[in-house]
Amino acid sequence: MEKLISKFKGIHPGIILERELKRKGLKKGPFALSLNEYPQTLNDITKGKRGITASLWIKFDQRLGLEEGTMFLLYLS
C-alpha cells in the first residue's frame, strides 16, 4: 500500500478515481447514482473542482473493491 501511495503522491485524488473507473469500465454517471450521489458531484470531484468527505471515499473503496481506506489515504498524501 505504501508503494501505491508514493506512486500517486501529489496527484489529485479525483484523477486517480477517474483512472480507476476507466480501468474497471465504469461510467461516472451510473457509478455516482449507485452511491446515491449526483453525477455532477462525481464529475466535479474527478475534475478537481470539489472537495470530498471521508465517508464518500469509503463508498468508493467498497464499490470499487479496494482495501478500505485506500482512496482516503491517497487523498491525504
Secondary structure, 3 states (H helix, E strand, C coil): CHHHHHHHCCCCHHHHHHHHHHHCCCCHHHHHHHCCCCHHHHHHHHCCCCCCCHHHHHHHHHHHCCCCCHHHHHHHC
